[in-house]
Amino acid sequence: MITIKLNGKNEKVKENFSLLKLLEEKNIIPETVVVALNMNVINQTDLHKSFLSDGDSVEILRFVAGG
């Protein structure tokens, strides 16, 4: 297991865990969010090949429209 910071909170995940797998584990549809890994926005098409390392910081952002 490794420790990452997910939206500001420490969380343990398995090694060799991709961002796509993280979203799946959290029941988040990838097309509905923007994901930043260590302050770098990751393209939707790269989520499956972006793997987490110990100490990584992940921010999952949802955009809400309203008026």
KAKAGI-V404732 format. One record per residue. N is the residue number from 1. SS is DSSP state (2 for helix, 1 for strand, 0 for the rest). PHI is phi in whole degrees, -180 to 180 (NA if undefined). NEAR is the number of other ideal C-beta (glycine too) atoms within 8 Angstrom. Layout:
<<N	SS	PHI	NEAR> <N	SS	PHI	NEAR>>
This chain:
<<1	0	NA	6> <2	1	-124	12> <3	1	-111	9> <4	1	-121	14> <5	1	-107	12> <6	1	-110	10> <7	0	49	7> <8	0	87	4> <9	1	-120	6> <10	1	-67	7> <11	1	-147	8> <12	1	-97	7> <13	1	-136	10> <14	0	-71	6> <15	0	-67	5> <16	0	59	5> <17	0	-99	10> <18	1	-89	12> <19	2	-62	14> <20	2	-62	10> <21	2	-63	8> <22	2	-60	13> <23	2	-62	14> <24	2	-61	8> <25	2	-62	7> <26	0	-93	7> <27	0	56	4> <28	0	-111	9> <29	0	-78	6> <30	2	-54	10> <31	2	-70	5> <32	2	-99	6> <33	0	-138	11> <34	1	-115	7> <35	1	-116	14> <36	1	-114	11> <37	1	-114	12> <38	0	52	6> <39	0	70	6> <40	1	-114	6> <41	1	-68	6> <42	1	-101	11> <43	0	-62	6> <44	2	-52	7> <45	2	-74	4> <46	2	-106	8> <47	2	-60	14> <48	2	-72	7> <49	2	-113	6> <50	0	-104	11> <51	1	-100	8> <52	0	-83	13> <53	0	-123	6> <54	0	-56	6> <55	0	89	8> <56	0	-63	10> <57	1	-114	9> <58	1	-121	14> <59	1	-119	8> <60	1	-110	12> <61	1	-113	8> <62	0	-111	6> <63	0	-103	5> <64	0	-122	4> <65	0	-101	4> <66	0	-172	3> <67	0	-153	2>>
